[in-house]
Amino acid sequence: MLGPTVKGAELIAHAREMIALNERAVTAMRRPALDSPIRLGMPADFLERDFASAFGEIRSRFPKAQLSVRTDVSARLAEDVDHGRLDLAFYKRAPSNAADAAVAFEPMAWFGKGLASNRSSDTVPLVAFADGCAYRGEALRSLRLAGREWSIACEARSLSALVGAVKAGLGYAALPIKLGMRKSLRHASDLVDLPQLNAVELALGVAEGCNLPFARAIGGIIAERCSLA
């Protein structure tokens, strides 16, 4: 019976080793890189949600996973995930048909205390996050559409600062209704004539080249546990 020569048998053995090494390499590339921190971005107000249980479930399902969390305004978060500076990010925006996943819609309302003058012709003093925040963008869109004058009375860098400014009566803030209620803020519609606000869309973006199923699994846990889905 014909068979390979000694050299041929050695070559076949080496070829099998190379195939096995290649298969292990492909498997390793497809496996989530649990040893590297997963760079997660989110707006600052997300930390006000039920993150303890979300991180607890992530640690339970992915015990080796490491998260590196950064908060920022939505526009920068979307840009950073597009350019690979974040692996995945939750961010707010006007409703759209973009390719990234829409997780939820958050109805918006005006919040604030009564000011000295509340005539519809008055300039509206705003309390808002920095430029690039979806809440601020929706507030300005609605005011411009209504032909209302506005000014930034307070530009807050954190949610606690924004809430404090609203409670101090510095101006009005456009916020998700649930968030305003959690912070015991008063609906400004009871006090002053302000234009209607559209809902803000919450999206989950995943960087190109990131392990998609793994990233979406973590995103899904956060969305569910934080009552976003």
C-alpha positions in Angstrom: 0.0 0.0 0.0 1.4 3.4 -1.0 1.9 6.0 1.7 3.8 9.2 2.3 7.6 9.2 2.6 9.2 10.0 5.9 9.7 13.6 4.7 6.2 13.7 3.5 4.8 12.4 6.8 6.8 15.1 8.6 5.4 17.7 6.3 1.9 16.5 6.9 2.5 16.7 10.7 3.8 20.2 10.4 0.8 21.2 8.2 -1.6 19.8 10.8 0.2 21.8 13.5 -0.1 25.0 11.5 -3.8 24.4 10.8 -4.4 23.8 14.6 -2.4 27.0 15.4 -4.4 29.0 12.9 -7.7 27.7 14.3 -6.6 28.6 17.8 -5.6 32.1 16.6 -8.9 32.6 14.9 -10.8 31.5 18.0 -8.7 33.8 20.2 -9.4 36.7 17.9 -13.1 36.0 18.0 -13.2 35.6 21.8 -14.0 38.8 23.8 -10.8 40.5 25.0 -11.7 40.3 28.7 -8.2 41.2 29.8 -8.6 44.7 28.2 -11.0 47.2 29.8 -14.2 47.8 27.8 -14.3 51.5 27.3 -17.9 52.5 28.0 -19.3 56.1 27.6 -22.5 57.5 28.9 -24.2 60.9 29.8 -23.6 62.0 33.4 -27.2 61.4 34.4 -26.9 57.7 33.7 -25.0 57.3 37.0 -28.2 58.3 38.7 -29.9 55.1 37.6 -29.6 51.6 39.0 -26.0 51.0 38.1 -25.2 48.8 41.1 -27.4 46.0 39.9 -26.3 46.4 36.3 -22.6 46.1 37.2 -23.4 43.2 39.5 -25.0 41.2 36.7 -22.1 42.1 34.4 -19.6 40.8 36.9 -21.7 37.6 37.4 -22.0 36.8 33.7 -18.6 38.1 32.7 -16.4 37.7 35.8 -13.2 38.7 34.0 -14.7 41.8 32.3 -13.2 45.2 33.2 -15.1 48.4 32.5 -13.6 51.8 32.0 -16.5 54.3 32.3 -16.4 57.9 31.0 -19.2 60.4 31.1 -19.6 63.3 28.6 -22.1 65.1 26.6 -23.9 63.0 24.0 -22.3 64.6 20.9 -18.8 63.8 22.0 -19.8 60.3 23.1 -21.2 59.6 19.6 -18.1 61.0 18.0 -15.7 59.0 20.2 -17.5 55.7 19.5 -17.5 56.4 15.8 -13.7 57.0 15.9 -12.9 54.0 18.1 -12.0 56.0 21.2 -14.8 54.2 23.0 -15.9 50.6 22.5 -19.6 51.3 23.2 -21.6 54.3 24.4 -25.1 55.3 25.4 -26.0 58.8 24.1 -29.0 61.0 23.6 -30.1 62.6 20.3 -33.1 63.7 18.3 -35.0 60.7 17.0 -33.4 59.5 13.8 -33.1 56.5 11.4 -29.4 56.0 12.1 -27.9 52.5 12.0 -27.0 52.4 15.7 -29.5 50.8 18.0 -32.3 52.9 19.5 -32.8 51.7 23.1 -35.6 54.0 24.3 -37.4 57.3 23.9 -37.5 59.7 26.8 -40.4 62.3 26.9 -39.1 65.7 27.9 -40.6 68.6 30.0 -39.5 72.0 31.3 -38.6 72.2 35.0 -38.0 75.3 37.2 -39.3 77.7 39.8 -41.5 80.7 39.2 -39.4 83.8 38.3 -40.2 87.5 38.8 -41.6 87.8 35.3 -43.1 84.9 33.3 -44.5 86.7 30.2 -44.3 84.8 27.0 -42.4 87.7 25.5 -39.6 87.5 28.1 -36.2 86.1 27.4 -36.1 82.5 28.8 -33.2 81.9 31.2 -31.9 78.4 30.7 -30.1 76.0 33.0 -28.3 73.4 30.8 -25.3 71.2 30.3 -22.5 72.2 27.9 -23.0 72.5 24.1 -23.4 69.0 22.7 -26.0 67.8 25.2 -29.1 66.5 23.6 -31.3 68.1 26.3 -29.8 71.5 25.6 -30.2 70.9 21.8 -33.9 70.1 22.2 -34.5 73.1 24.4 -32.9 75.5 21.9 -34.7 73.9 19.0 -38.1 74.4 20.6 -37.4 77.9 21.6 -36.1 78.9 18.2 -39.1 77.3 16.5 -41.4 79.3 18.8 -39.5 82.5 18.1 -38.6 82.9 21.8 -35.5 84.7 23.0 -33.2 82.8 25.4 -30.0 83.1 27.4 -27.8 80.6 29.3 -28.3 81.5 32.9 -26.2 78.6 34.1 -24.1 76.0 32.2 -23.7 73.0 34.6 -20.9 70.5 34.4 -22.7 67.8 36.5 -26.3 66.7 37.1 -26.1 67.8 40.8 -25.0 71.3 39.8 -27.8 71.5 37.2 -30.4 70.4 39.7 -29.1 72.8 42.3 -29.3 75.7 39.8 -32.9 74.9 38.9 -33.9 74.6 42.6 -32.2 77.9 43.3 -34.4 79.5 40.7 -31.7 80.5 38.2 -33.7 79.4 35.2 -35.5 76.6 33.4 -34.2 73.2 32.3 -35.4 70.8 29.7 -35.0 67.3 31.1 -36.6 63.8 30.8 -39.8 63.7 32.8 -38.7 60.7 34.9 -35.4 62.4 35.7 -37.1 65.7 36.8 -39.5 63.7 39.0 -36.7 61.7 40.6 -35.0 65.0 41.5 -38.3 66.5 42.9 -38.2 69.4 40.4 -41.3 71.4 39.7 -42.9 71.3 36.2 -42.4 74.8 34.8 -45.5 74.4 32.6 -47.5 75.1 35.7 -45.8 78.5 36.0 -44.9 79.9 32.6 -45.7 79.5 28.9 -42.9 77.5 27.3 -42.9 75.6 23.9 -43.6 71.9 23.6 -40.6 69.6 23.8 -40.0 66.5 21.6 -38.9 63.2 23.1 -35.1 62.5 23.0 -33.9 59.2 21.7 -31.5 57.0 23.6 -29.1 55.1 21.4 -26.4 52.5 21.9 -23.4 52.8 19.6 -20.8 50.1 19.2 -17.4 50.8 17.7 -16.5 49.1 14.4 -14.2 46.2 15.2 -15.4 45.8 18.7 -16.7 42.3 19.6 -20.3 43.0 18.7 -22.3 40.3 20.5 -20.2 40.8 23.7 -20.6 44.5 23.6 -24.3 44.3 22.9 -24.7 41.9 25.8 -23.2 44.3 28.2 -25.2 47.2 26.7 -28.4 45.1 27.0 -27.7 44.4 30.7 -27.2 48.1 31.4 -30.3 49.1 29.4 -32.5 46.5 31.2 -31.2 47.1 34.7 -31.4 50.9 34.4 -35.0 50.6 33.1 -34.1 52.1 29.7 -35.4 49.3 27.4 
